[in-house]
Amino acid sequence: MSHTPDTGCEEYNSLTRRGFIGSTAGLVAGVAAASWVPKVVLAQSASQRDVILSIFLRGGSDGLGMVYPFLDNNYYTSRPTINNPRPDSSLPNRGTALDGQFAISAPMASLVPAFRAGDLLIVHGCGLQDNTRSHFDAQRFLEVGRARDASLMTGWLGRHLATSTPMRSDAPLRALGLSSGLQRTLVGAPKTLPIPNPANFSLGGDANTRTARADWLRDEYAASEAVVGAPALDALNTIALLGRINFTGYTPSGGAVYPTTGFGRGMRAAAALIRADVGIEAIQLDIGGWDTHANQGTTTGSMARIMTDLAQSMAAFHADVLTGATATRVTVVVVSEFGRNVRENGSLGTDHGRGTVFFAMGPGISGGRVMTNNWVPLARENLEDRQDLRVTIDHRDVLAEIVQRRLGNSNLATIFPGYTPTVRGVTR
């Protein structure tokens, strides 16, 4: 469930073509293989744990195009063409003030109700402490939870699942990536599969013989060694499990309407799967198109369309799953590998930068605010390398607090090796 952008960034295009994300599906290195892994205490199963929905904005999202300091004249002088109008302006594409300092862009306005309800936290100046501007490196560093460690092959969310007991012991599927290849974030997770469309997950071949072939495979694998038989049986059980969920006929709650985009359909499928209460604990989705080197279109162009898709899909999920009498314990996190330059370039776009906006959403999130750490005006002397928003909140601070306090897993030294998180007050 991803969108591939048409951009001028050769590295990003090459990265997408190589399909590096899908290539990680075969990486099964155990967390015990690396020398840095401390003793793991298996997190206990509990009904009070949240399901996590992880969303990756691939391409390096422009956080200042999403949420911007509308009283800072430096923002407007740095972006004379691609800025978001002040909330108090008369322009039709003006943003909405969230507080006395920050506004959210018009294409993201669908998220204002979740923000006002206190369920959406916006973390600005967030990202990697490592200063790479490579898509390939930054995405990998963020997904594995540690920069420049070639020995670390599993993802932070994969290690969370590997060090926690299942929510349901009989669940054949604990996590899935809504993708044709397993995203690195989930690599290392037990009972986890990449499934681009759960509604169509089945054995290939002639539909008339599908049941008979599945029965034969089940009988054959039942007698196999556990290392071979168990994964095969889990896959067959997953086919049967997903076949019982009415993805096509799923009716969202709360009047929610999901966009008819690839990402919107992915969010709708995630909601249906979570609502089915079959033991799913983690879902990973991607949405691309954020590598906006040229013709960024913050208010009416290409970036505006992607922001609208993201915001409307998240708003629908909030109304459908996270609110009302049928609200479910779910935390949503939205990350990107890096932000963009503060100043627009000569092609009416922005080049690779540093700090950006991360989002966390759910009833267990201390939202309704824009979280910053020592925010300063966007004057050039305050910027990193005189061009970028500084990373003042490490992404692992946000994720680690959610892992420990919402997902019930205290093995942070294993999940985020070599890092001691700072508690920022992300959760309630």
MARTI-494693 format. One record per residue (C-alpha): x, y, z. Coordinates in steps of 0.2 Angstrom, whole numbers, padded with zeros to 4 digits, always signed. Last residue first. Layout:
# MARTI-494693
XYZ ...
//
This chain:
# MARTI-494693
-0005+0049+0145 +0008+0045+0132 +0021+0057+0124 +0027+0064+0140 +0045+0066+0134 +0054+0052+0143 +0072+0053+0137 +0078+0037+0129 +0094+0028+0133 +0102+0022+0117 +0115+0008+0113 +0101-0004+0107 +0084+0002+0104 +0073-0014+0105 +0086-0023+0115 +0089-0010+0128 +0071-0005+0128 +0065-0022+0134 +0051-0014+0145 +0037-0020+0134 +0019-0015+0138 +0014-0009+0121 +0007+0008+0127 +0020+0012+0141 +0035+0004+0135 +0034+0003+0117 +0025+0021+0116 +0039+0028+0127 +0052+0020+0116 +0044+0027+0100 +0044+0045+0105 +0062+0045+0113 +0068+0034+0098 +0064+0048+0086 +0077+0059+0095 +0070+0076+0099 +0080+0092+0095 +0084+0087+0077 +0088+0104+0069 +0078+0113+0056 +0090+0114+0041 +0099+0128+0031 +0113+0137+0041 +0122+0120+0043 +0109+0117+0056 +0098+0132+0058 +0099+0145+0071 +0110+0157+0061 +0099+0156+0046 +0084+0162+0056 +0070+0149+0058 +0065+0156+0075 +0070+0144+0090 +0061+0129+0097 +0070+0122+0113 +0062+0105+0112 +0045+0104+0103 +0028+0096+0106 +0013+0102+0096 -0002+0100+0107 -0019+0091+0108 -0011+0074+0112 -0006+0064+0127 -0007+0048+0118 -0017+0033+0125 -0033+0037+0116 -0023+0036+0100 -0012+0046+0088 +0007+0049+0087 +0014+0061+0073 +0032+0065+0068 +0036+0081+0060 +0053+0085+0053 +0072+0088+0058 +0085+0086+0045 +0085+0091+0027 +0085+0084+0009 +0080+0098-0004 +0065+0108-0005 +0054+0113-0020 +0050+0128-0031 +0064+0123-0043 +0076+0136-0037 +0076+0129-0020 +0064+0133-0005 +0073+0137+0012 +0070+0127+0027 +0078+0112+0019 +0068+0096+0020 +0064+0083+0033 +0071+0066+0037 +0068+0047+0037 +0049+0049+0040 +0038+0044+0054 +0019+0042+0059 +0014+0032+0074 -0003+0025+0078 -0008+0018+0094 -0023+0006+0096 -0034+0001+0110 -0051+0000+0102 -0065+0012+0103 -0082+0004+0101 -0092+0017+0112 -0084+0031+0102 -0067+0035+0096 -0051+0026+0091 -0057+0014+0077 -0068+0022+0065 -0067+0041+0069 -0048+0040+0071 -0046+0028+0056 -0056+0041+0045 -0045+0055+0052 -0029+0045+0047 -0035+0042+0030 -0041+0060+0027 -0024+0066+0034 -0013+0055+0023 -0023+0057+0007 -0024+0076+0010 -0005+0077+0013 -0002+0067-0003 -0013+0079-0013 -0005+0094-0005 +0013+0087-0009 +0008+0086-0028 +0001+0103-0030 -0012+0115-0021 -0005+0120-0004 +0012+0113-0003 +0015+0111-0022 +0032+0104-0021 +0036+0109-0039 +0054+0101-0038 +0064+0092-0024 +0049+0085-0016 +0054+0068-0010 +0038+0065-0001 +0029+0053-0013 +0028+0038-0003 +0015+0030+0009 +0020+0015+0019 +0010+0004+0030 +0015-0007+0045 +0003-0017+0056 +0006-0023+0073 -0003-0034+0086 -0015-0045+0077 -0024-0057+0088 -0040-0060+0079 -0050-0045+0085 -0060-0042+0069 -0059-0024+0072 -0040-0024+0070 -0041-0033+0053 -0055-0021+0047 -0046-0006+0053 -0030-0011+0044 -0040-0015+0028 -0047+0003+0029 -0029+0010+0032 -0023+0000+0016 -0038+0006+0006 -0034+0024+0011 -0016+0021+0006 -0020+0014-0011 -0033+0028-0014 -0052+0027-0012 -0051+0039+0003 -0058+0031+0019 -0075+0037+0025 -0079+0037+0044 -0097+0039+0049 -0092+0034+0067 -0090+0016+0062 -0083+0009+0046 -0093-0005+0036 -0082-0019+0030 -0090-0027+0015 -0074-0030+0005 -0063-0034+0020 -0076-0047+0027 -0064-0057+0038 -0066-0076+0037 -0053-0077+0022 -0041-0068+0033 -0041-0083+0045 -0040-0097+0033 -0025-0089+0024 -0017-0086+0041 -0020-0104+0045 -0011-0109+0030 +0003-0097+0033 +0004-0103+0052 +0005-0121+0045 +0020-0117+0034 +0028-0108+0048 +0026-0123+0060 +0030-0136+0048 +0048-0131+0044 +0056-0128+0060 +0043-0140+0068 +0049-0154+0058 +0036-0161+0047 +0021-0172+0050 +0009-0157+0051 +0017-0151+0035 +0010-0164+0024 -0007-0164+0031 -0009-0145+0029 -0002-0146+0012 -0015-0159+0007 -0029-0149+0015 -0023-0133+0006 -0022-0142-0011 -0040-0149-0009 -0046-0131-0004 -0038-0123-0019 -0044-0136-0032 -0058-0126-0040 -0049-0110-0037 -0035-0115-0049 -0018-0108-0045 -0012-0097-0031 -0015-0100-0012 -0024-0086-0004 -0022-0068+0002 -0035-0058-0008 -0044-0048+0005 -0027-0046+0015 -0020-0035+0000 -0001-0031+0000 +0002-0045+0013 +0020-0046+0020 +0020-0059+0034 +0023-0060+0053 +0022-0075+0064 +0038-0070+0074 +0045-0052+0071 +0063-0052+0065 +0060-0039+0051 +0045-0028+0055 +0054-0011+0053 +0063-0018+0038 +0047-0018+0028 +0041-0035+0022 +0039-0036+0004 +0023-0035-0007 +0017-0022+0006 +0004-0020+0020 +0016-0027+0032 +0009-0039+0044 +0009-0043+0063 +0004-0057+0075 -0003-0070+0063 -0007-0088+0067 -0015-0082+0083 -0017-0096+0096 -0008-0088+0110 -0017-0072+0109 -0009-0056+0114 +0007-0065+0110 +0022-0064+0122 +0034-0050+0120 +0053-0050+0115 +0051-0055+0097 +0036-0043+0095 +0047-0028+0101 +0062-0035+0091 +0051-0034+0075 +0046-0016+0079 +0064-0011+0081 +0068-0019+0065 +0081-0034+0063 +0097-0033+0054 +0109-0025+0066 +0127-0030+0062 +0129-0016+0050 +0127-0003+0064 +0128+0014+0057 +0113+0022+0065 +0101+0012+0077 +0083+0009+0078 +0082-0004+0064 +0069+0006+0055 +0077+0023+0058 +0094+0018+0053 +0088+0009+0037 +0077+0024+0031 +0091+0036+0035 +0104+0025+0025 +0094+0023+0009 +0087+0040+0009 +0104+0048+0011 +0105+0065+0020 +0115+0058+0034 +0116+0068+0050 +0114+0055+0063 +0102+0061+0077 +0088+0055+0067 +0071+0063+0068 +0060+0076+0077 +0060+0095+0076 +0041+0095+0078 +0031+0081+0087 +0013+0082+0084 +0002+0073+0096 -0016+0068+0091 -0029+0061+0103 -0033+0077+0113 -0050+0079+0105 -0044+0095+0097 -0030+0086+0088 -0042+0072+0082 -0054+0086+0076 -0039+0095+0067 -0033+0080+0057 -0044+0083+0042 -0035+0100+0041 -0020+0092+0033 -0022+0099+0016 -0025+0116+0024 -0008+0116+0033 -0007+0115+0052 -0003+0130+0062 +0010+0133+0075 +0013+0147+0087 -0002+0152+0097 -0010+0135+0096 -0016+0124+0083 -0020+0138+0070 -0028+0131+0054 -0019+0134+0038 -0023+0146+0024 -0027+0140+0007 -0042+0152+0003 -0031+0167+0006 -0039+0180+0018 -0025+0178+0031 -0028+0174+0050 -0022+0156+0048 -0006+0163+0040 -0003+0156+0022 +0007+0140+0019 +0024+0143+0011 +0029+0137-0006 +0033+0153-0016 +0042+0165-0003 +0049+0151+0007 +0064+0157+0017 +0056+0174+0019 +0040+0166+0024 +0047+0155+0037 +0059+0169+0043 +0043+0179+0047 +0039+0167+0061 +0021+0170+0067 +0015+0155+0057 +0027+0142+0064 +0022+0128+0052 +0014+0111+0052 +0013+0101+0036 +0025+0111+0024 +0037+0113+0039 +0037+0094+0041 +0043+0092+0023 +0043+0073+0022 +0058+0063+0018 +0055+0050+0004 +0045+0037+0013 +0032+0043+0025 +0031+0027+0036 +0016+0022+0045 +0016+0011+0060 -0001+0004+0067 +0002-0002+0085 -0010-0013+0094 -0011-0008+0112 -0008-0018+0128 -0021-0019+0141 -0027-0036+0137 -0010-0043+0143 +0003-0055+0137 +0019-0053+0147 +0035-0045+0140 +0049-0058+0139 +0064-0052+0149 +0078-0051+0138 +0096-0051+0144 +0107-0039+0134 +0110-0039+0116 +0125-0029+0111 +0135-0045+0105 +0123-0048+0091 +0116-0065+0087 +0103-0065+0101 +0092-0053+0091 +0089-0067+0079 +0094-0065+0060 +0079-0068+0050 +0082-0058+0034 +0072-0065+0020 +0059-0052+0019 +0073-0038+0019 +0073-0039+0000 +0056-0031+0000 +0062-0015+0007 +0077-0014-0005 +0065-0014-0020 +0079-0009-0031 +0068+0002-0041 +0063+0012-0025 +0080+0015-0020 +0085+0020-0037 +0071+0033-0038 +0076+0039-0021 +0094+0040-0025 +0090+0049-0042 +0080+0062-0034 +0071+0071-0048 +0054+0064-0042 +0040+0054-0049 +0034+0046-0033 +0029+0028-0029 +0014+0027-0018 +0013+0013-0006 +0000+0000+0000 
//
